Amino acid sequence: MNRRTFLQAGAVGLAGGLAGCSDLFAQRSTARIPPVLDDRPDAVYRPTHIEGMNMIGTETVGDRTVGLFYSFPHRFWTVAGSTSRVEIQDAHSVHLMASIWDRETETVVPVLDRPQFAVSRDGDSVDEKRAWPMLSQNMGFHFGENIALDGDGTYTVDVEVLPLGIETVGAFDGRFGSEHTATFSFDFAESDLEEITFEQFPDTAGERAAVAPMEMKMPLSYAPRVEELPGSPETVGSVGDAELVATVVEETLIVSPRTPYNRFSIPGFPLSATVESVGFDDSLTSAIGPTLGAHYRADLGGAPSSGDTVTITVDGPNSLSRHEGYETAFLERGSVSTTL
């Protein structure tokens, strides 16, 4: 199998296996995961390993489509001023992941609240967690959390689809304000986890690079290419290894942060900007549009002059949780400038 082709087409039909061995399987899975590198750069880096995943399926609720997936339990990092590693526990059976996108344009919708995963079996609750909005190098933006299942069997997963809570622009104006629940049913067998792709990078782990995104039958959270942005876009610079691209359209400043190498949008930043000629010095608003994707913007109150200086400031660490390879990046404060 090509290592980049990790998803099976459609819902995964999983056969029954041996029940009651989740702790043992979790210990075997954890044992093969390489230790965290001691000399990681303060930037995006090639992780020690990557894991594939199985696709449970997709469900359309209202104006959004939800894709649900699972893989091995993962270690990952949360951010609350500083990063904190979430360790794999013996009870964890899978790392459950969801992605949400607009059903018409297939634009990934990056809600920054924590939607609930509610897992049940035969009507009885098995596990219930608030998923973390997070970034991974092979999937981009998604929601994820380690979940404890109760052996082989048929499970129901209810995924909250929360109101967006950020500005919607263009054809998205006024959309994504409702709340829904996407419900999935799937047959799980612990033995099928052994068939999920697992690849290590002993010779290149820690390098300033990233693994390639997965080839998936669902949209990924790519930022627009620089040349696809309106106006006269400029790559302003990089702060904490986040590349900041800015453009002005009439009286609106648009800023599009993205990851290096894979060009994933990075929501969850506190950003501000200064535009000298119009006297603008204020914070930027998180927004989403069908062609701009997740971005930040501000009404400048006037059109800047040619030759004016635009300064973009990262006012704090990015709030997203991260899979390995992103946990040391997007944490710095700093400013970068360009001339219009």
Protein Blocks (a to p, Z undefined) as FASTA:
>chain_A
ZZklmbcghjdddddddehilmmmmmmmmmmpccddfkbccbddddfbdcddddfbdcde
hjbccdddddddddddddehiacdddddfklmbdcddddddfklopacddfbdcddddde
ehiafbdcdddddddfklopadddddddehjaddddddddddfkiacehjlgopakbccd
ddddddddfklmmmpccdddfklgoiacddddddddbdcfddcdfklpghjdddfbdeeh
iacddddehjaccdddddehjlpacehiacddddfknopacdddddddfklopaddddeh
iacdehiacddddfbdcfbdcdehilmgokbgcdddddZZ
